[in-house]
Amino acid sequence: MTDKTGGPLQCPHCGKVVSKFRNPYPTVDIIIRLMSRPEPDNVVLIKRLNPPYGWALPGGFVDYGESVEQTAVREAKEETGLDIKITSLMGVFSAPGRDPRFHTITTVFSAIADGEPKAGDDAGEARIFIKETLPEDIAFDHRDVLNEYFGRLPETYKL
Amino acid sequence: MTDKTGGPLQCPHCGKVVSKFRNPYPTVDIIIRLMSRPEPDNVVLIKRLNPPYGWALPGGFVDYGESVEQTAVREAKEETGLDIKITSLMGVFSAPGRDPRFHTITTVFSAIADGEPKAGDDAGEARIFIKETLPEDIAFDHRDVLNEYFGRLPETYKL
C-alpha cells in the first residue's frame, strides 16, 4: 500500500510500514454542465497542478465525516468556483489501476451550475469543453467516464 | 477516528493514535433477488454475528486492489453461498452516522441469483424476506436502502 505521495504507507510516529489500514481511498468526481451554454454536452474540466497531470473532472478525496454529496459540492466550489446542483449519480468507478498513485474508488455525479468556472485550489485552469473538443491529455479514467456520460446524454437533455 | 473495533485508530507497531489516514471506509452491500421465488420483492438478508447486530444486506469491506463489483460477488458468495449476477447500481450511501462503528461509504448493487441462500462467514443465518415480512431489527441504514429499492421496484420487474 502507498500513501498519498506514492510511497509505502508508514506510521507518522514510528515510521514503520502499516498494512492494517489497507482500504481503497474514497473519492468523488463531478461532471458539471453549465446551464448558460447552448451545447447540451458541455462539461467543465480542470487542469491539474499535481500528478497525475492533465485535464480532469473536478473532484477529490472524501473527508472523514462528510457525505459524498457534500464532497461533490465542496470540491466543485474549491476547484471551479461554481455552486452546483447534483442531478444524478453517474456511477462508481473502482478499477484498481484507474489512479496511477494508489487504489481509489470514485463516486461520479452529474450536476448543473450557473455562471462561469474560475480555477481555484488544485486547479491551474478551468475550461469548458464539449464532446468534440475534449483535450488529448485526460488524467485517471476520466475519458472513459466522460464517454459513458456522453453515451447516456440524450436521455438527460431535458435537465 | 476509530479502527474497525471501535477504538481510536492506532499504529499496530508503536500504538500511537494515527489521524493521518483519516478516510471513510469503502464498503459494498448487495440486494439479492432469488429468481426461483415468485415474489418480485424477495430479498436475502443475513443475521449478523458481529456488532451492530440484527439483520442486514449481505456485504462487507472493499479490499485494496478489488473493484466494488468484485467485492459484491465475493461477499455475496461468502455470506450466502449464492453466485450473483449484478443487475444495477442502486446507490451510494455515505451519511457519517449510517454505521455506528465509524464512517463507511457503501456502494449498493441489486443482483439476481439462482438457488437457495446458505449462511456462511459472518452470517449466522441467511433468510428470504419480502417487503411485508421485513424483520424489526435491521442494522445500519439498510431499512432506508430497502425502502428506496422497493420504491423503485416496479420499473425493474422485467429483470
Boltz contact constraints between the chains, C-beta under 6 A:
constraints:
  - contact:
      token1: [A, 1]
      token2: [B, 64]
      max_distance: 6.0
  - contact:
      token1: [A, 11]
      token2: [B, 11]
      max_distance: 6.0
  - contact:
      token1: [A, 12]
      token2: [B, 20]
      max_distance: 6.0
  - contact:
      token1: [A, 13]
      token2: [B, 14]
      max_distance: 6.0
  - contact:
      token1: [A, 13]
      token2: [B, 16]
      max_distance: 6.0
  - contact:
      token1: [A, 14]
      token2: [B, 13]
      max_distance: 6.0
  - contact:
      token1: [A, 14]
      token2: [B, 14]
      max_distance: 6.0
  - contact:
      token1: [A, 16]
      token2: [B, 13]
      max_distance: 6.0
  - contact:
      token1: [A, 20]
      token2: [B, 12]
      max_distance: 6.0
  - contact:
      token1: [A, 21]
      token2: [B, 21]
      max_distance: 6.0
  - contact:
      token1: [A, 22]
      token2: [B, 64]
      max_distance: 6.0
  - contact:
      token1: [A, 23]
      token2: [B, 25]
      max_distance: 6.0
  - contact:
      token1: [A, 24]
      token2: [B, 26]
      max_distance: 6.0
  - contact:
      token1: [A, 24]
      token2: [B, 62]
      max_distance: 6.0
  - contact:
      token1: [A, 24]
      token2: [B, 64]
      max_distance: 6.0
  - contact:
      token1: [A, 25]
      token2: [B, 23]
      max_distance: 6.0
  - contact:
      token1: [A, 26]
      token2: [B, 24]
      max_distance: 6.0
  - contact:
      token1: [A, 26]
      token2: [B, 26]
      max_distance: 6.0
  - contact:
      token1: [A, 26]
      token2: [B, 105]
      max_distance: 6.0
  - contact:
      token1: [A, 62]
      token2: [B, 24]
      max_distance: 6.0
  - contact:
      token1: [A, 64]
      token2: [B, 22]
      max_distance: 6.0
  - contact:
      token1: [A, 64]
      token2: [B, 24]
      max_distance: 6.0
  - contact:
      token1: [A, 64]
      token2: [B, 103]
      max_distance: 6.0
  - contact:
      token1: [A, 65]
      token2: [B, 96]
      max_distance: 6.0
  - contact:
      token1: [A, 65]
      token2: [B, 103]
      max_distance: 6.0
  - contact:
      token1: [A, 67]
      token2: [B, 94]
      max_distance: 6.0
  - contact:
      token1: [A, 67]
      token2: [B, 95]
      max_distance: 6.0
  - contact:
      token1: [A, 68]
      token2: [B, 92]
      max_distance: 6.0
  - contact:
      token1: [A, 68]
      token2: [B, 94]
      max_distance: 6.0
  - contact:
      token1: [A, 92]
      token2: [B, 68]
      max_distance: 6.0
  - contact:
      token1: [A, 92]
      token2: [B, 107]
      max_distance: 6.0
  - contact:
      token1: [A, 94]
      token2: [B, 67]
      max_distance: 6.0
  - contact:
      token1: [A, 94]
      token2: [B, 68]
      max_distance: 6.0
  - contact:
      token1: [A, 95]
      token2: [B, 67]
      max_distance: 6.0
  - contact:
      token1: [A, 96]
      token2: [B, 65]
      max_distance: 6.0
  - contact:
      token1: [A, 103]
      token2: [B, 64]
      max_distance: 6.0
  - contact:
      token1: [A, 103]
      token2: [B, 65]
      max_distance: 6.0
  - contact:
      token1: [A, 105]
      token2: [B, 26]
      max_distance: 6.0
  - contact:
      token1: [A, 107]
      token2: [B, 92]
      max_distance: 6.0
